[in-house]
C-alpha cells in the first residue's frame, strides 16, 4: 500500500441510495467502515441504518460528516442539484463521484468541486450492484493520483480492482462510456439474433453456443485492427467495405424475410453504404482520421486473405486462424 494511504477502516459518506448506492454502503459496512448516508427518499436507508449506518438529515450534514463522500446519483444534473446547497461543507473533502457522466461533465464537475475547495475523483464502475464488494469487479478512476493512493482502501472495498487511468478527471468517464458503447451494442446484437432465431422456430438456448463462440472471436479482430489503426496502416488490402455492404445487406434481407424488426440491421447497412458510397467521406468508416480522397478502392472480389464477410483474417504467429462466425458474406 502507498505510504501516504489513510489508515482504514474509517468513516465514509454515501450520497444516493439507489441499487448501486445501497450496495456500496452495504459493502463498506461489511468491511467495518462507519457509514453516513443520505437519500432524498429517507426510507431507502432503513435497512442500512438497521445495520449501523447513520442517516444524515441533509446533503450538507452528510458531506460534513466525513472526509470522503461517495456520490451515486442518476446523472450530473442530480449531482449539482444535491451539492449546490451543501457547497459550504465541501472544503477539504474528497468527492468520489461514481455517477455516470460524459467525460466533459466529469471535468466540469471537478472544476466546480475545486472552486469550493474539494477534490473530485471520477469513477466508472463496470459491474452491476451485485458485483460491488467482489474482488474481481473493476472500477476505473481518474483525477489526482495522490487522492487515489490515499483512499485506495475505500476504493478496493467497493470493487476489488481499482484502476487509475490518469490525472484528467474525464478519463474514467471515457473508459466507462467506451465499455458501455461496446456492451449495449453487443447486447442489442444478441437480442436481435435471438429475435431472428425465434422467428425461425429456434430458442435462445439453441443459438447460445454459436453466439458465444462468435463473441469470443471478436478479440482477435480487435487486436488486428488496433495495431493497424494506431500505426496508420491502411493499404487497401483489408479495406473491404464493399464486402461489408454485401454481408450486412444479407443480414438485413434475412430479417425482412422473417418479418423481424430491422431497425438495427438497417442502421448497420447504412453505415457501411456511407463508408463505401463515394464522395468526400468515402472509405472513412473504418479508417479514423484519414483525409478525404486517401482511401483506396476496396477489393470487391472478396477473394484473397480474408475472414468472414470479406474481413481480413487475423493471424497468430504468422498463420491465419479460422474464425467461425455468422458473417458469411
N, C-alpha and C positions, 0 to 999 in steps of 0.2 A: 504494500500500500504506500502511496506517496506520503512523505514525511510531513507534509503540510495538511494532511487529512484531518478533519474534525473527528473527535472521538464519538462514536455512536455505539449503541442506541442513545438517541436524544429525543427531541420532540420535533414534530413536523406538522405543518398545516396542510389540509387538503380542501380546496375550494371547488365545489361542484361534485355532486353525488349522483351522477348518472351511473350506469352499469360500470363504466371504467373507473370513475372516481371512487365508487364504493369498493371495487376490487383493490384499488391501490391503498385505500385507508385500511382495509382488512389485512392486506399483506404486511403493511407496516406494523399493525397491532400484533400480528403473528410473530414478527421479529423482535418484539419487545419495545417498540417505539411508543412514546407518548404521542397521541394524535389529536389535534384540534381540527374540527370540521365545520364547514358552513355550506348550506344549500338554501336556495330560495324557498323550496318546499321542505320545511324543517323535519317533517315526519320521515323523510328518507334516511335520516340519521339514526332512527330509533334503534336498529339492530347494532349499529356501531357504538352508540352510547351504552348499550347494554353490555358491550364487550370492553368498555373502558374509555372510549373516546369522549372528548369534551366538545359539546356543541356551542359554538360561538354565536352571539346574538346578531352579529353584523359582519360583513366582509372586513371592515376596518379592525374589529376585535380579533378576527381570525388571523389576519396578516400580522397584527402586532404581537400575537402570542408566541411566534417562533421565528427564527432566522430564515428558515426555508419554507416557502409556500408553494405547493403544487397546484397548478391551475388545470382543471379538467372540465372544460366548458364546451358549448356547442361550436362556437366559432370566435373569430377575433372581435366581432361586434359585441358578443356577450362578455368577453374578457374586459373590454374597455368599459362597458356599462357597469360591471361589477367593481372594477378597480378605481374608477374615477372618484367615486365618493370616499374611497379609502386612501386617496393619494398621500395624505399626510402621514400615514402609517408605513409607507413604503421605504423610507430612508434606511439604508443599511441592510435591506432584505435581499434575498436571492429568490427570484421568481422562476420556478421550474415550470415553464409553460408547455404543457403537453397537449394543448388544444390544437386540433387540426387547423392548418392555415396554409396560405401560399407563402413562398419564400419572402416576397416583398412585405406581406403582412407581418411576418415574423421580424423582419428588420425594423419596420415601423414601430412594432411593439417594444423592441429592445431599446430603440431611441427614446421612446416615451418613458420607459422604466428608468433609463439613465437620467433623464431630466428630473425625475423625482427621487434620485439617489439610490435606486435599486439596480441590481444586476439581473439580467434575464439569461437563462439557459433555455434554449429551444429544444424540444424533444419530439421525436416522431416514433410513436410506439407501433411496432409491426405486428403485435399479437392482439387477439381479442381479449375481453376481460378474463376469460378462463385461463389465459396464459400468464396473467400477472402473478408475480411471485415464483414463476418457474425458472429453473436455471438455464434452459435452452432458449428462452424468449429474448428478443433483441429490441433495443431502443436506440435510435440514432440521436446524438446530441450535437449541438454546436453553440458557440458562444465562448466566453472567457475560459481558457483551459484551467486557470487557477481555481475557478469556482467548480468546474467539473471534477478536478482531482480532490478538492477539499471535501466535497459532498458525495464522493463516489459510493460510499457505503449505502446511502439512501437510494441512489440510482440503481444499484445492484440488488437492493431489496425489492424494487419494483419489477425489474427483469434481470435475469442473471447476467446478460451481456449488455453492457453499456458502451457504445462506440462513439468516440468523439470524432466528428468529421472536419472540424476546423473552427476558427475564430468567428467567421461570418455567421451571424445568427440565423441567416436564411438557409444554410446548408442542410440542417436537419430536416427542415420542412421540404426542401427539394428532394432529398433522398426518400422521405416518406411518400411524396407525391409520385416519384418515379416508381416506387413499389406499387402504389395504388393504380396507376395507369396500366401497369402490366397485370395486376391482379384482376381488376374489373374487366378488362378486355379479354383476359383468359377465361374468366368465369362466364362471360357472355358467350364466348365461342363454344364453351362446353354446353351451356344451356341450349344454344342454337342447335348444336349437334344432337342433343337429346330430343329436341322437338322434331327434327328431321327423322331421327330413328323411330320415334313413336308413330309418326305419320306413315311409316313403312312397316308397322307391326312389331317393332323391337322395343325392348325395355331399356331403361338407362343402364341396368346391370349388364345387359348384353354387349354394350359398346365400351364399358368401363376399361377393360384391359387394353383395347386399342387406343382409347383416348389417353390413357396413362402413358402408354408407350410413345405416342405422338408427342405429348407434352415433354417427356424426358428427352426426346431427340432434339428439342429446341436449344438446349445448352450448347450443342456443337455448332449450330448456326450462329448463336450469339458470339461465341469466341471467334469464329471465322470472320464475321463481318466487323466485329470490334477492331480487330487488328488492321483490316484494310481501311476502315473509316479513319482511324487515328493516323495511319500512315499516308492518307490521301491517295491511295492507290485505287484508281477507277479506270482501268484499262479497257473496259468494254467486254472483257472475257466473261464477266459474271453479271453484266447489266441486262439481264433477261426480262425486262419489263413486259415485252410482248408476250412471253410465255406466261408471265404473271397475270396478264389480262385474260389470256385464254383459260388459264386454270380457274381464276376467280369467276369468270363467266360460266364455266361448267358448274361450279358450286351454286351460283345464282339460279341457273336453269333447273338444277335438281330440286331446289326449294320451290320454284314455281310449279314444276310438275307435281310435287307432293302437296301443294296448297298450303305451304308453311309460310308464315310471315317472313318476308325477305328484306326487311329494313336493314339489318346488319350486313348480310352479304352484298346487297346493292351498294351500300356505302363503301365497302371494300373494293368492289369493282370500279366505282367512280374514282377512287384514289389511284388505282393502277392505270385507268384510262387517262387521267390527267397527267400522270407521270410519263406516259408513253405517247401522248397525243400531239406532240409537236409544239411549236411556239416557244416563247422565252423561258418557260418553266419546264420544258421537256427534259426528262431524264433526272430530275432533281428529287423524285420521290424517295429514292434510296441512296442518294448521294448528297448528304448535307453539305451546304456551303459551296457547292460547285457553281461557278459563274455560268450565266446563260450562254448556251451555244456550245459548251465544252463537252457535253455528253456525247459519247459515241453511240451509233445506232445499235440497239440490241440485236443479238443473233436470233432471227425469227425461226431458224430451222429447228431449234430445240435439241439439236444433236451435240455431241461432244461431252466434255466432263461436266455433268450436271446432276443435280439431285431431283427430288420430286417436284413436279410442276415446272421444270426447267431451271430451278435454282441450283447454284453451284454446290457440289458435293464436298463437305468438309473433309479434310484429310487428317489421319492420325499417323504420325511417324512417316509421313510422305505417302501413305497408302489411302486410297479412297475407302471410306467406311459407309456401307449402305445404310440408309435410314428408311424404315418402313413408315409410311405416312399416308394420310388421307389426301395429300396433294398429288394427284395422279396426272395433272396437266392434260 
